[in-house]
Amino acid sequence: MSDSCEKKVIIVSCPGGSNVSLISYQAASILQKEGYGKFVRLAGDKFKEKDKQRLAEAAQDADQWLLIDGCSKGCGKTALEDAGLKADHYLVVTNYGIEREMKIDFSDEEVNKVLNEAKKVIG
């Protein structure tokens, strides 16, 4: 078997546009860059079929799933459920003292809070 057939962690983030959604996206991007897994981007409500297809393709190589949702609305969780999947590890950015706001600004400190939690759960 080649390395490309190895099972791996699939990282999914919230598809929204708020600060906490952007934090989840940034954390997922960094986790992939640092070799913790493969980041699969969600397109959101308007592209449910595209998300299902992306997630089904990723499921072929998935050993475990990490979902980083922005808030309790659970848009990422809904996308996984619609694809018949469940996250092994589920983080919600607002659970770490970060308030959801309709803005694009966030700090490195906020991203690092989420990164540290993600690294704890996936090892």
OpenMM code with the backbone's topology and positions (N, CA, C; nanometers):
from openmm import Vec3, app, unit

residues = "MET SER ASP SER CYS GLU LYS LYS VAL ILE ILE VAL SER CYS PRO GLY GLY SER ASN VAL SER LEU ILE SER TYR GLN ALA ALA SER ILE LEU GLN LYS GLU GLY TYR GLY LYS PHE VAL ARG LEU ALA GLY ASP LYS PHE LYS GLU LYS ASP LYS GLN ARG LEU ALA GLU ALA ALA GLN ASP ALA ASP GLN TRP LEU LEU ILE ASP GLY CYS SER LYS GLY CYS GLY LYS THR ALA LEU GLU ASP ALA GLY LEU LYS ALA ASP HIS TYR LEU VAL VAL THR ASN TYR GLY ILE GLU ARG GLU MET LYS ILE ASP PHE SER ASP GLU GLU VAL ASN LYS VAL LEU ASN GLU ALA LYS LYS VAL ILE GLY".split()
positions = [
    Vec3(0.0835, -0.1196, 0.0000),
    Vec3(0.0000, 0.0000, 0.0000),
    Vec3(0.0871, 0.1248, 0.0000),
    Vec3(0.0482, 0.2220, -0.0774),
    Vec3(0.1246, 0.3470, -0.0813),
    Vec3(0.0786, 0.4418, 0.0284),
    Vec3(0.1576, 0.5448, 0.0520),
    Vec3(0.1236, 0.6439, 0.1535),
    Vec3(-0.0093, 0.7126, 0.1243),
    Vec3(-0.0452, 0.7251, -0.0026),
    Vec3(-0.1692, 0.7942, -0.0375),
    Vec3(-0.2925, 0.7155, 0.0076),
    Vec3(-0.2752, 0.5890, 0.0445),
    Vec3(-0.3875, 0.5071, 0.0909),
    Vec3(-0.4005, 0.5077, 0.2430),
    Vec3(-0.3091, 0.5765, 0.3109),
    Vec3(-0.3151, 0.5816, 0.4568),
    Vec3(-0.4429, 0.6487, 0.5043),
    Vec3(-0.4984, 0.5953, 0.6137),
    Vec3(-0.6143, 0.6596, 0.6759),
    Vec3(-0.5647, 0.7838, 0.7483),
    Vec3(-0.6539, 0.8835, 0.7608),
    Vec3(-0.6087, 1.0077, 0.8220),
    Vec3(-0.7234, 1.0833, 0.8877),
    Vec3(-0.6851, 1.1920, 0.9543),
    Vec3(-0.7817, 1.2819, 1.0158),
    Vec3(-0.8326, 1.3773, 0.9080),
    Vec3(-0.9641, 1.3883, 0.8989),
    Vec3(-1.0254, 1.4848, 0.8087),
    Vec3(-1.0778, 1.5984, 0.8958),
    Vec3(-1.0378, 1.7199, 0.8633),
    Vec3(-1.0729, 1.8390, 0.9408),
    Vec3(-1.1764, 1.9187, 0.8611),
    Vec3(-1.2871, 1.9509, 0.9269),
    Vec3(-1.3940, 2.0271, 0.8637),
    Vec3(-1.4216, 2.1485, 0.9523),
    Vec3(-1.4446, 2.2638, 0.8885),
    Vec3(-1.4746, 2.3839, 0.9667),
    Vec3(-1.6098, 2.4407, 0.9280),
    Vec3(-1.6571, 2.5281, 1.0111),
    Vec3(-1.7834, 2.5993, 0.9914),
    Vec3(-1.7814, 2.6735, 0.8576),
    Vec3(-1.8911, 2.6659, 0.7797),
    Vec3(-1.8936, 2.7340, 0.6506),
    Vec3(-1.9406, 2.8796, 0.6539),
    Vec3(-1.9705, 2.9331, 0.7707),
    Vec3(-2.0288, 3.0677, 0.7811),
    Vec3(-1.9309, 3.1802, 0.7582),
    Vec3(-1.9791, 3.3042, 0.7812),
    Vec3(-1.8983, 3.4225, 0.7547),
    Vec3(-1.8744, 3.5124, 0.8742),
    Vec3(-1.9078, 3.4670, 0.9942),
    Vec3(-1.8846, 3.5478, 1.1141),
    Vec3(-1.7395, 3.5327, 1.1603),
    Vec3(-1.7032, 3.6083, 1.2619),
    Vec3(-1.5670, 3.5986, 1.3158),
    Vec3(-1.5347, 3.4570, 1.3637),
    Vec3(-1.6300, 3.3906, 1.4293),
    Vec3(-1.6013, 3.2564, 1.4818),
    Vec3(-1.5924, 3.1534, 1.3690),
    Vec3(-1.6645, 3.1762, 1.2604),
    Vec3(-1.6519, 3.0899, 1.1430),
    Vec3(-1.5132, 3.1050, 1.0819),
    Vec3(-1.4682, 3.2281, 1.0733),
    Vec3(-1.3363, 3.2549, 1.0170),
    Vec3(-1.2252, 3.2002, 1.1067),
    Vec3(-1.2458, 3.2041, 1.2375),
    Vec3(-1.1491, 3.1448, 1.3308),
    Vec3(-1.1430, 2.9937, 1.3083),
    Vec3(-1.2591, 2.9294, 1.2916),
    Vec3(-1.2600, 2.7847, 1.2695),
    Vec3(-1.1883, 2.7507, 1.1385),
    Vec3(-1.2110, 2.8298, 1.0360),
    Vec3(-1.1446, 2.8103, 0.9069),
    Vec3(-0.9926, 2.8261, 0.9212),
    Vec3(-0.9519, 2.9324, 0.9896),
    Vec3(-0.8084, 2.9580, 1.0086),
    Vec3(-0.7427, 2.8439, 1.0867),
    Vec3(-0.8085, 2.7987, 1.1927),
    Vec3(-0.7536, 2.6890, 1.2727),
    Vec3(-0.7407, 2.5622, 1.1881),
    Vec3(-0.8433, 2.5312, 1.1093),
    Vec3(-0.8396, 2.4117, 1.0242),
    Vec3(-0.7268, 2.4221, 0.9211),
    Vec3(-0.7078, 2.5395, 0.8643),
    Vec3(-0.6003, 2.5610, 0.7666),
    Vec3(-0.4632, 2.5382, 0.8295),
    Vec3(-0.4444, 2.5911, 0.9476),
    Vec3(-0.3162, 2.5757, 1.0176),
    Vec3(-0.2928, 2.4295, 1.0536),
    Vec3(-0.3963, 2.3616, 1.1005),
    Vec3(-0.3820, 2.2192, 1.1346),
    Vec3(-0.3364, 2.1390, 1.0129),
    Vec3(-0.3925, 2.1695, 0.8967),
    Vec3(-0.3494, 2.0982, 0.7762),
    Vec3(-0.2042, 2.1309, 0.7434),
    Vec3(-0.1689, 2.2594, 0.7476),
    Vec3(-0.0310, 2.3011, 0.7177),
    Vec3(0.0689, 2.2343, 0.8111),
    Vec3(0.0286, 2.2129, 0.9363),
    Vec3(0.1176, 2.1513, 1.0346),
    Vec3(0.1130, 1.9989, 1.0308),
    Vec3(0.0358, 1.9420, 0.9385),
    Vec3(0.0362, 1.7973, 0.9198),
    Vec3(-0.0579, 1.7177, 1.0097),
    Vec3(-0.1555, 1.7833, 1.0705),
    Vec3(-0.2480, 1.7127, 1.1596),
    Vec3(-0.3594, 1.6402, 1.0846),
    Vec3(-0.3802, 1.6752, 0.9587),
    Vec3(-0.4850, 1.6101, 0.8811),
    Vec3(-0.5134, 1.6859, 0.7535),
    Vec3(-0.6181, 1.6414, 0.6851),
    Vec3(-0.6594, 1.7051, 0.5601),
    Vec3(-0.7826, 1.7899, 0.5864),
    Vec3(-0.7767, 1.9150, 0.5433),
    Vec3(-0.8868, 2.0095, 0.5609),
    Vec3(-0.9798, 2.0010, 0.4409),
    Vec3(-1.1083, 1.9757, 0.4689),
    Vec3(-1.2104, 1.9746, 0.3651),
    Vec3(-1.3008, 2.0942, 0.3894),
    Vec3(-1.3028, 2.1868, 0.2941),
    Vec3(-1.3842, 2.3090, 0.3069),
    Vec3(-1.5294, 2.2795, 0.2762),
    Vec3(-1.6171, 2.3373, 0.3543),
    Vec3(-1.7601, 2.3301, 0.3281),
    Vec3(-1.8028, 2.4569, 0.2551),
    Vec3(-1.8959, 2.4419, 0.1625),
    Vec3(-1.9449, 2.5566, 0.0856),
    Vec3(-2.0673, 2.6212, 0.1499),
    Vec3(-2.1402, 2.5479, 0.2337),
    Vec3(-2.2542, 2.6059, 0.3048),
    Vec3(-2.3889, 2.5671, 0.2469),
    Vec3(-2.4934, 2.6259, 0.3038),
    Vec3(-2.6321, 2.5907, 0.2724),
    Vec3(-2.6676, 2.5925, 0.1243),
    Vec3(-2.6147, 2.6862, 0.0511),
    Vec3(-2.6521, 2.6988, -0.0903),
    Vec3(-2.5896, 2.5904, -0.1779),
    Vec3(-2.4947, 2.5164, -0.1228),
    Vec3(-2.4219, 2.4158, -0.1998),
    Vec3(-2.4196, 2.2809, -0.1271),
    Vec3(-2.5334, 2.2401, -0.0739),
    Vec3(-2.5404, 2.1175, 0.0053),
    Vec3(-2.4924, 1.9946, -0.0706),
    Vec3(-2.5298, 1.9828, -0.1986),
    Vec3(-2.4891, 1.8656, -0.2779),
    Vec3(-2.3376, 1.8632, -0.2984),
    Vec3(-2.2792, 1.9800, -0.3202),
    Vec3(-2.1333, 1.9879, -0.3358),
    Vec3(-2.0639, 1.9454, -0.2059),
    Vec3(-2.1175, 1.9910, -0.0922),
    Vec3(-2.0611, 1.9512, 0.0367),
    Vec3(-2.0723, 1.8010, 0.0567),
    Vec3(-2.1886, 1.7432, 0.0248),
    Vec3(-2.2072, 1.5980, 0.0388),
    Vec3(-2.1043, 1.5227, -0.0444),
    Vec3(-2.0818, 1.5697, -0.1658),
    Vec3(-1.9847, 1.5048, -0.2547),
    Vec3(-1.8428, 1.5142, -0.1975),
    Vec3(-1.8033, 1.6326, -0.1540),
    Vec3(-1.6695, 1.6505, -0.0956),
    Vec3(-1.6495, 1.5615, 0.0270),
    Vec3(-1.7516, 1.5581, 0.1127),
    Vec3(-1.7411, 1.4779, 0.2351),
    Vec3(-1.7393, 1.3293, 0.2042),
    Vec3(-1.8173, 1.2853, 0.1057),
    Vec3(-1.8178, 1.1433, 0.0669),
    Vec3(-1.6811, 1.1023, 0.0132),
    Vec3(-1.6191, 1.1898, -0.0659),
    Vec3(-1.4845, 1.1614, -0.1178),
    Vec3(-1.3833, 1.1537, -0.0037),
    Vec3(-1.3923, 1.2469, 0.0889),
    Vec3(-1.2995, 1.2486, 0.2026),
    Vec3(-1.3193, 1.1271, 0.2923),
    Vec3(-1.4423, 1.0794, 0.3032),
    Vec3(-1.4729, 0.9648, 0.3901),
    Vec3(-1.3983, 0.8395, 0.3471),
    Vec3(-1.3626, 0.8294, 0.2205),
    Vec3(-1.2898, 0.7126, 0.1710),
    Vec3(-1.1528, 0.6994, 0.2372),
    Vec3(-1.0941, 0.8106, 0.2771),
    Vec3(-0.9613, 0.8106, 0.3402),
    Vec3(-0.9655, 0.8437, 0.4891),
    Vec3(-1.0847, 0.8645, 0.5440),
    Vec3(-1.0947, 0.9140, 0.6818),
    Vec3(-1.0796, 0.8027, 0.7845),
    Vec3(-0.9943, 0.8292, 0.8811),
    Vec3(-0.9833, 0.7430, 0.9980),
    Vec3(-1.0626, 0.8059, 1.1115),
    Vec3(-1.0548, 0.9371, 1.1193),
    Vec3(-1.1321, 1.0114, 1.2184),
    Vec3(-1.1616, 1.1506, 1.1645),
    Vec3(-1.2676, 1.2094, 1.2201),
    Vec3(-1.3154, 1.3402, 1.1773),
    Vec3(-1.3031, 1.4403, 1.2909),
    Vec3(-1.2515, 1.5587, 1.2596),
    Vec3(-1.2501, 1.6719, 1.3518),
    Vec3(-1.3349, 1.7814, 1.2894),
    Vec3(-1.4379, 1.8228, 1.3601),
    Vec3(-1.5233, 1.9319, 1.3144),
    Vec3(-1.5057, 2.0506, 1.4078),
    Vec3(-1.4757, 2.1660, 1.3499),
    Vec3(-1.4644, 2.2898, 1.4260),
    Vec3(-1.5775, 2.3810, 1.3785),
    Vec3(-1.6833, 2.3897, 1.4576),
    Vec3(-1.7957, 2.4777, 1.4262),
    Vec3(-1.7733, 2.6112, 1.4950),
    Vec3(-1.8288, 2.7175, 1.4375),
    Vec3(-1.8123, 2.8495, 1.4950),
    Vec3(-1.8977, 2.8725, 1.6186),
    Vec3(-2.0239, 2.8291, 1.6112),
    Vec3(-2.1166, 2.8563, 1.7208),
    Vec3(-2.2170, 2.7424, 1.7359),
    Vec3(-2.3099, 2.7606, 1.8251),
    Vec3(-2.4066, 2.6550, 1.8563),
    Vec3(-2.5099, 2.6310, 1.7460),
    Vec3(-2.5114, 2.7151, 1.6422),
    Vec3(-2.6011, 2.6892, 1.5291),
    Vec3(-2.5667, 2.5560, 1.4626),
    Vec3(-2.4408, 2.5167, 1.4685),
    Vec3(-2.3987, 2.3855, 1.4205),
    Vec3(-2.4089, 2.3633, 1.2708),
    Vec3(-2.3753, 2.4616, 1.1912),
    Vec3(-2.3842, 2.4482, 1.0447),
    Vec3(-2.2940, 2.3368, 0.9916),
    Vec3(-2.1749, 2.3263, 1.0459),
    Vec3(-2.0844, 2.2197, 1.0036),
    Vec3(-2.1367, 2.0830, 1.0444),
    Vec3(-2.1903, 2.0749, 1.1658),
    Vec3(-2.2472, 1.9490, 1.2147),
    Vec3(-2.3631, 1.9040, 1.1259),
    Vec3(-2.4477, 1.9990, 1.0859),
    Vec3(-2.5596, 1.9684, 0.9978),
    Vec3(-2.5094, 1.9168, 0.8630),
    Vec3(-2.4051, 1.9785, 0.8088),
    Vec3(-2.3492, 1.9344, 0.6808),
    Vec3(-2.2971, 1.7916, 0.6905),
    Vec3(-2.2293, 1.7592, 0.7998),
    Vec3(-2.1809, 1.6220, 0.8185),
    Vec3(-2.2983, 1.5244, 0.8296),
    Vec3(-2.3974, 1.5605, 0.9103),
    Vec3(-2.5137, 1.4735, 0.9272),
    Vec3(-2.5863, 1.4518, 0.7949),
    Vec3(-2.5990, 1.5562, 0.7149),
    Vec3(-2.6637, 1.5447, 0.5837),
    Vec3(-2.5892, 1.4472, 0.4928),
    Vec3(-2.4584, 1.4339, 0.5155),
    Vec3(-2.3760, 1.3416, 0.4373),
    Vec3(-2.3681, 1.2035, 0.5031),
    Vec3(-2.4423, 1.1852, 0.6132),
    Vec3(-2.4422, 1.0568, 0.6827),
    Vec3(-2.3185, 1.0327, 0.7662),
    Vec3(-2.2540, 1.1403, 0.8105),
    Vec3(-2.1293, 1.1304, 0.8866),
    Vec3(-2.1447, 1.1929, 1.0247),
    Vec3(-2.0534, 1.1555, 1.1130),
    Vec3(-2.0518, 1.2110, 1.2487),
    Vec3(-1.9067, 1.2389, 1.2857),
    Vec3(-1.8832, 1.3535, 1.3465),
    Vec3(-1.7472, 1.3893, 1.3884),
    Vec3(-1.7051, 1.3076, 1.5101),
    Vec3(-1.5817, 1.2611, 1.5072),
    Vec3(-1.5242, 1.1938, 1.6243),
    Vec3(-1.4881, 1.2961, 1.7303),
    Vec3(-1.4497, 1.4138, 1.6850),
    Vec3(-1.4098, 1.5230, 1.7732),
    Vec3(-1.4844, 1.6478, 1.7273),
    Vec3(-1.5517, 1.7144, 1.8208),
    Vec3(-1.6359, 1.8282, 1.7863),
    Vec3(-1.6040, 1.9456, 1.8766),
    Vec3(-1.5537, 2.0541, 1.8168),
    Vec3(-1.5220, 2.1759, 1.8907),
    Vec3(-1.6128, 2.2885, 1.8424),
    Vec3(-1.6532, 2.3747, 1.9352),
    Vec3(-1.7351, 2.4918, 1.9019),
    Vec3(-1.6596, 2.6143, 1.9534),
    Vec3(-1.6227, 2.7024, 1.8622),
    Vec3(-1.5375, 2.8175, 1.8942),
    Vec3(-1.5950, 2.9014, 2.0088),
    Vec3(-1.7258, 2.9248, 2.0090),
    Vec3(-1.7854, 3.0092, 2.1141),
    Vec3(-1.7768, 2.9450, 2.2526),
    Vec3(-1.7463, 2.8163, 2.2594),
    Vec3(-1.7288, 2.7496, 2.3891),
    Vec3(-1.5985, 2.7890, 2.4576),
    Vec3(-1.5132, 2.8631, 2.3878),
    Vec3(-1.3836, 2.9018, 2.4435),
    Vec3(-1.3781, 3.0507, 2.4768),
    Vec3(-1.4938, 3.1068, 2.5086),
    Vec3(-1.5007, 3.2458, 2.5534),
    Vec3(-1.4892, 3.3475, 2.4416),
    Vec3(-1.5120, 3.3045, 2.3195),
    Vec3(-1.5047, 3.3949, 2.2046),
    Vec3(-1.6479, 3.4230, 2.1597),
    Vec3(-1.6846, 3.5492, 2.1588),
    Vec3(-1.8210, 3.5879, 2.1252),
    Vec3(-1.8397, 3.5933, 1.9735),
    Vec3(-1.9522, 3.5395, 1.9270),
    Vec3(-1.9851, 3.5426, 1.7841),
    Vec3(-2.0312, 3.6831, 1.7458),
    Vec3(-1.9651, 3.7389, 1.6439),
    Vec3(-2.0008, 3.8716, 1.5944),
    Vec3(-1.9951, 3.8694, 1.4422),
    Vec3(-2.0763, 3.9519, 1.3798),
    Vec3(-2.0743, 3.9609, 1.2339),
    Vec3(-1.9648, 4.0584, 1.1910),
    Vec3(-1.8429, 4.0138, 1.2076),
    Vec3(-1.7256, 4.0916, 1.1685),
    Vec3(-1.6182, 3.9950, 1.1217),
    Vec3(-1.5183, 4.0459, 1.0547),
    Vec3(-1.4132, 3.9576, 1.0049),
    Vec3(-1.2858, 3.9642, 1.0890),
    Vec3(-1.2861, 4.0463, 1.1927),
    Vec3(-1.1681, 4.0618, 1.2766),
    Vec3(-1.1625, 3.9543, 1.3843),
    Vec3(-1.0435, 3.9017, 1.4040),
    Vec3(-1.0179, 3.8093, 1.5147),
    Vec3(-0.8684, 3.8143, 1.5450),
    Vec3(-0.8324, 3.7659, 1.6625),
    Vec3(-0.6920, 3.7742, 1.7036),
    Vec3(-0.6219, 3.6389, 1.6919),
    Vec3(-0.4904, 3.6450, 1.6869),
    Vec3(-0.4097, 3.5221, 1.6883),
    Vec3(-0.4356, 3.4443, 1.8166),
    Vec3(-0.4564, 3.5170, 1.9261),
    Vec3(-0.4838, 3.4524, 2.0546),
    Vec3(-0.6111, 3.3673, 2.0467),
    Vec3(-0.7141, 3.4198, 1.9814),
    Vec3(-0.8392, 3.3445, 1.9670),
    Vec3(-0.8179, 3.2190, 1.8816),
    Vec3(-0.7440, 3.2332, 1.7732),
    Vec3(-0.7142, 3.1174, 1.6882),
    Vec3(-0.6335, 3.0144, 1.7674),
    Vec3(-0.5361, 3.0611, 1.8444),
    Vec3(-0.4518, 2.9693, 1.9217),
    Vec3(-0.5303, 2.8924, 2.0272),
    Vec3(-0.6332, 2.9549, 2.0871),
    Vec3(-0.7187, 2.8827, 2.1820),
    Vec3(-0.7808, 2.7612, 2.1155),
    Vec3(-0.8341, 2.7825, 1.9970),
    Vec3(-0.9000, 2.6751, 1.9229),
    Vec3(-0.7976, 2.5728, 1.8751),
    Vec3(-0.6848, 2.6192, 1.8249),
    Vec3(-0.5782, 2.5285, 1.7802),
    Vec3(-0.5326, 2.4363, 1.8929),
    Vec3(-0.5097, 2.4951, 2.0096),
    Vec3(-0.4631, 2.4146, 2.1225),
    Vec3(-0.5635, 2.3068, 2.1596),
    Vec3(-0.6915, 2.3404, 2.1607),
    Vec3(-0.7948, 2.2414, 2.1898),
    Vec3(-0.8006, 2.1331, 2.0836),
    Vec3(-0.7896, 2.1730, 1.9587),
    Vec3(-0.7928, 2.0765, 1.8489),
    Vec3(-0.6749, 1.9796, 1.8582),
    Vec3(-0.5590, 2.0318, 1.8868),
    Vec3(-0.4391, 1.9468, 1.8962),
    Vec3(-0.4521, 1.8491, 2.0136),
    Vec3(-0.5160, 1.8905, 2.1217),
    Vec3(-0.5381, 1.8010, 2.2360),
    Vec3(-0.6248, 1.6824, 2.1957),
    Vec3(-0.7325, 1.7096, 2.1218),
    Vec3(-0.8270, 1.6018, 2.0916),
    Vec3(-0.7807, 1.5074, 1.9810),
    Vec3(-0.6994, 1.5584, 1.8868),
    Vec3(-0.6534, 1.4680, 1.7805),
    Vec3(-0.5118, 1.4163, 1.8025),
    Vec3(-0.4462, 1.4693, 1.9074),
    Vec3(-0.3142, 1.4200, 1.9424),
    Vec3(-0.2094, 1.4754, 1.8516),
] * unit.nanometer
topology = app.Topology()
chain = topology.addChain("A")
for resn in residues:
    res = topology.addResidue(resn, chain)
    for name in ("N", "CA", "C"):
        topology.addAtom(name, app.Element.getBySymbol(name[0]), res)
